[in-house]
Amino acid sequence: MRRLVAVLAAVFFLPLLAAPAAGAAPLDSTVWLCRPGMPANPCGQDARGNPVDPALTGRYLPSGSTEFDVQRADGTREPFTVTPDPPVDCFYVYPTVDLLPNPLLRLGSLPPVPQNNALAVAFTQAQRFAGQCRVFAPVYRQLTLLELAGGILTGTSPDPSVGFGDVERAFADYWAHDNADPATGKRRGVVLVGHSQGTAALSALMRSTFDADPGMRRQLVAAYLLGGDVQVPVDGVRGGGGDPDSTFQHVPVCTRGAGAGAAVPVGCVVAYSSFDLADGGVPTSFGRSTAPGHRKACVNPAALLRGVPEGERVPLDALMPTRRLVGGSALVPAGYLAPVMGGYPFPDLPAGFARYTGAVTGACESAVDPAGVRVDWLQVEGDLSLFAADSRTNALGLHVVDVNVALGDLTALAGAQIAEWRSPSGLQR
């Protein structure tokens, strides 16, 4: 049983590298998991992004709720604070949570239905951003766990175009109807947040929008594309306009000048895959270059915040989900995420998150494997019992908790980048 859980977890957030292609009929309309102002919005925001109640309670379907405050290691509680009328938006695409394929969803335009497993992972990864932005999260016809597992066993690449198309159309819906500020009519800034299959979908979306359109790029505050494979030249931060082996030609990965006084970069990408390898270990999955002269991006958000080199080891601000957050119990601690995160030790706390500031450290590392392939990853060290007892593998590593291992840093970075984007020297003019 333990091995089955490990196998399921290994494909839970598997990144997809196939390019989208023409597929099933498009949806008649966007199906939203979370959209500010929609009736019974599970992410708890009104149309302006303010809490529908003081606790910004996230609601599961059809009933029940969970809270998003934090319990520190010393037992004290940290309330979840929000920015009134947040000035920017977050567009979030969740990773693989659908277990079994539903052929009817792929043959026509039958819409998917919001499910509690998608809500649970959205609460785990994206809800903390709701304190700083309006959160938009579409439901999409993603590749399922069984399809991904079958692809691994057969050596084939399942076609993700149906789900990718749903995400692209949802973003177009958002851009046409929600992005313009209702008070000023001006375009709002956007933070993109995705993990694994969600990262792959957002990468495809970015290539056809922000990367291709200079006007749209002005509205990109940042893109957090985690647990995937964003590729750049070894000595560069973007493709430059004619590099098919780079993920983006014009949107760079985030870099910052030395020192905390240097400006926080905006309009850029934060990307990494996290591992906790023993000395000399090299990942065999994520982080591996697919073209000579290129590397997979590793941007440590904690180092970026501090203005130190990405290879410098710094403490990470880990925010790990509790049983309460995922609808868990003593019998099934992982709740709605039980089939795919059963190996994670969910703490039984009254808060939604447990904060482990400095319990682990992170640094970007690179190596060349015996076959001459360059590999780049975020090496995490410290009290790894917080995440999983058997996470030390070069195949999967800490992929399941890529987001949460530095979620406190990511949300702090989002706040800093939003402030910089809105400043006179930022992208917003």
C-alpha angles and dihedrals in degrees: 000000000000091000091049090054090049092051091049091048090049092063097032095094098018109159117235119222099179116111117242117259137183110293143141125000115287121253116267090230139357117277108213125205089187127006124161112253099010115133112277091000103195091211090061103234131129122220092280093049097256122135116271085218131015095262096051086231117202113219128210122213125293097355144342131067143224134205130232104209122115136242115211126217091260091058097253121131126238114202120226108250125199138200110240112241093358109224098219139041134237119214109199130190116191126219128245112314103140109101109190128034119249107204092196089066090057100044100058143353097291102146122236118240125234110254133194093242090061090046091049094055091043090054090047096050111020112023095083087064088062088082089069107027146021107267120224116182122172126205110234138185094251129181106271131233092254092050092050092047090049090051091054092049095047098036092238131129113234114223110252095184097110094057093039089053091052090053093048092050092046090053091048088052090050093046093050099043111019112026098074111086107247092216100047105016089230123132115263126228118256132214113196117209125185143148129208108312085018090051091051091051093048092047090056090046093050093051091059097040125021096021093048100039121060091195093056091046089065088065095050108104093176143318120226103199103174133178093016138090117270106175128203136165113283091246098031144063100222141013097260098224106300109046112110091185093062118084093222130023100198110012107082131210111253119271129166136200119250118283135032089268093066115103117267108245120242135190090042143109131258110199136163144139115220128223137166098209126172117246110295095016120135126195115252097196122028123037098032118136116237097196136042114261093024137100137193110252120253115185115171106210092204092055091044090054091051095044093237129131115281090240093058113103111239135167116270124220101226119194108189124190121246132216088261093058095053097038093254132161139192089271097044107021094177092057113184090005095052097117093056109024102038091124095060115097101232108199117231101234135141091236126076095239139029113218117216103179110187095357087119134024130211138205133168111246134184135194142166115238124220090269091057096253117144115231127192126185146149107261111210121197135175133055098007093169085086089072112028137327095227102040097116100103130121091221103057109359113167095337095130091059099035090125100040097047087072102015093125089054093046094052092045089049090050089055092050093046093047090052092048093046089054095045123100090255094047131092092271109085 
